[in-house]
Amino acid sequence: MKIRWTHEALLRLFEIEDFISQDSPDRARKFVDQIVEHTKSLSDNPLSGRTVPEISSPDLKELIFRKYRIVYRMNKNNLDILTVFDGHRLLCMDEIDS
């Protein structure tokens, strides 16, 4: 299954990197690379994520990486990463590309 990152998800990655880079640009790049690397497991195992609890939609799933939530949707041949955000927040539907 091919993994695709939506515009929204890429923006969130850039925001995470920008925030962490205030303390350490090198650590920020490594951390974002780790997030991307963590999602690669979904290409072989797309059902490994859990249903997003506050949405309860069977087509939306999430993968947890450290304190971040990575929300994705499976399509026929693709898996679309919709957003990445801090795990203490709830997902708002207007934050994801439909």
Buried (B, 14 or more C-beta within 10 A) or exposed (E): BEBEBBEBBEEBBEEBBEEBBEEEEEEBEEBBEEBBEBBEEBEEEBEEBEEBEEBEEEEBBBBEBEEBBBBBBBEEEBBBBBBBBEEEEEBEEEBBEE
